[in-house]
Each structure stands twice: as structure tokens, then as C-alpha cells.
Amino acid sequence: MNHAPKISELTVGDLIPERTHTPDNVQLMLYNAALWNGHRIHFDEPYTKGVEGYPGLVIAGPLLGDWMHQAIEEWLGDSGDLISIEYSNRLATFIGETLTAGGIVQSIDTPAQEVTLEVFVKNEAGDVAAPGVAIVRLESR
């Protein structure tokens, strides 16, 4: 498993490794089924296009948050804990798009061993579809 750097090795502006995702209909269906999310924009393409006016099936917003969470947890490995995460969905994302989750070190609180990250999911055009903020605590080592 990966290990986050020591807090003394971090600087504001450091990037955490990004994760890319290209969701398909099956992943979207299974995710929404697990959430009991029956909104038709996630599974009924004729409805999504004809009634809601979207170009295709819409990725569920909570899935974007899960991808940010995964990027953070992979960066932390066994070396820290995700304390909190907040995000909002600003742009719709769609089946077939390649989306990228990642983050940037925003501030470092060495005495508390805490790091604030600006986290995001971006679309293929580089637009931030879901911005957020996460706080992680790194182990002393």
C-alpha cells in the first residue's frame, strides 16, 4: 500500500496522485441501486435526453465524492486518516466521460499533524465538476 509522505516533507501546492474513471451504464446502475436512487436521469436514457435535456445518462453526485475519497485514501495508505471531506456538485457529468479525481495540499498544521486538501473531480475539458475540501491527519513517524 502507498504511504503518504511525512508531514515535514509536504509543501503547500503538492499534488496527491490522481485517479481516472470512465464509468459505464453497469457501474452507474449498480451504484444507484445500492443507494436506492431511482431518479431516471441515471438509468433511462430516452427520459434523460427527451425530458430532462441532458446529452446522456448523468453520473450520480455521490459517486464523485466517493472517487475523491478513494484518491485521498490511496494517497494516505496506512499512514493517516481522512478526518473530514466536504464537496459540492457543480457540473453534471455523463456516461462515457473520463473523469479525474485528485487533490492539492492547501495548508499544513504540523503540531496537529493535519493537512487540508483542496479536492476535485474534473471532466475531460479540465472543468471542475465537483470541488471540495478534505482534512487528513498523518501519523507521526
C-alpha positions in Angstrom: 0.0 0.0 0.0 1.2 3.5 -0.7 2.3 5.7 2.2 1.7 9.5 2.4 4.9 11.5 2.9 5.8 12.6 6.3 4.2 15.9 7.2 7.7 17.5 7.2 8.1 16.5 3.6 4.9 18.2 2.4 4.6 21.7 1.0 1.6 23.7 0.0 0.8 23.1 -3.6 1.9 19.4 -3.6 -0.5 17.2 -5.6 -1.8 13.9 -4.4 -1.9 11.1 -7.1 -4.9 11.4 -9.4 -7.4 8.6 -10.2 -9.2 8.5 -13.5 -12.6 6.9 -14.1 -14.7 6.2 -17.2 -18.0 5.0 -15.8 -20.3 2.9 -17.8 -24.0 2.0 -17.7 -23.5 -1.0 -15.5 -21.4 0.8 -12.9 -23.9 3.6 -12.8 -26.8 1.2 -12.4 -25.2 -0.8 -9.6 -24.1 2.3 -7.7 -27.6 3.9 -7.9 -29.2 0.6 -7.0 -27.1 0.4 -3.8 -28.2 3.9 -2.9 -31.8 3.2 -3.8 -31.6 6.2 -6.1 -34.4 5.8 -8.6 -34.0 9.1 -10.4 -34.5 8.3 -14.1 -31.6 10.5 -15.2 -29.3 7.8 -14.0 -30.8 4.8 -15.9 -33.4 5.9 -18.5 -31.6 7.5 -21.4 -34.7 8.4 -23.5 -36.1 10.2 -20.5 -32.8 11.8 -19.6 -32.4 13.2 -23.2 -36.0 13.9 -24.1 -37.5 15.2 -20.8 -34.5 16.5 -18.8 -32.5 17.7 -21.8 -29.2 16.1 -20.8 -26.9 14.7 -23.5 -26.7 11.3 -21.8 -27.1 9.4 -18.5 -26.0 11.5 -15.6 -23.4 10.3 -13.1 -24.7 10.3 -9.5 -23.2 13.1 -7.5 -22.3 10.9 -4.5 -20.1 8.7 -6.8 -17.9 11.8 -7.5 -17.5 12.2 -3.7 -16.6 8.5 -3.4 -13.9 9.0 -6.1 -12.4 11.9 -4.2 -12.4 9.8 -1.0 -10.7 6.9 -2.8 -7.9 9.2 -4.2 -7.3 10.5 -0.7 -7.3 7.0 0.9 -4.9 5.7 -1.7 -2.5 8.6 -1.0 -2.7 8.1 2.7 -2.3 4.3 2.6 -1.7 3.1 6.2 -0.1 6.4 7.2 -3.0 8.5 8.1 -6.8 9.1 8.4 -9.3 11.1 6.5 -10.9 13.3 9.1 -13.5 15.1 7.1 -14.5 15.8 3.5 -17.0 18.3 2.0 -17.8 18.8 -1.6 -20.5 20.0 -3.9 -21.5 19.0 -7.4 -21.3 22.0 -9.7 -21.4 20.4 -13.2 -23.3 17.4 -14.5 -21.1 14.5 -15.7 -22.1 11.8 -18.1 -21.5 8.2 -19.0 -18.6 7.9 -21.4 -16.7 10.9 -20.0 -13.3 10.3 -18.4 -13.3 12.0 -15.0 -10.3 12.6 -12.8 -10.2 12.8 -9.0 -7.3 14.4 -7.1 -6.2 17.0 -4.7 -3.7 19.7 -3.8 -2.2 20.4 -0.4 -3.8 23.7 0.7 -2.4 24.0 4.2 -0.3 22.1 6.8 -0.8 22.2 10.5 2.4 20.5 11.8 1.6 20.5 15.5 -1.8 18.8 14.9 -0.3 16.6 12.1 -3.2 17.7 9.9 -3.2 18.6 6.2 -6.0 20.4 4.4 -6.5 19.4 0.8 -8.4 21.1 -2.0 -10.0 18.1 -3.7 -11.8 17.8 -7.0 -13.3 15.8 -9.8 -12.6 17.3 -13.2 -14.1 16.4 -16.6 -12.1 15.8 -19.8 -12.1 19.6 -20.5 -10.4 20.2 -17.2 -13.5 21.9 -15.7 -14.0 21.1 -12.0 -17.3 19.3 -11.8 -17.1 18.8 -8.0 -14.8 20.9 -5.8 -14.2 20.1 -2.2 -12.0 20.3 0.9 -10.7 17.4 2.9 -8.7 17.3 6.2 -6.4 14.4 6.8 -4.3 13.5 9.9 -0.9 12.0 9.2 0.7 9.6 11.6 3.9 10.7 13.4 6.8 8.6 12.1 
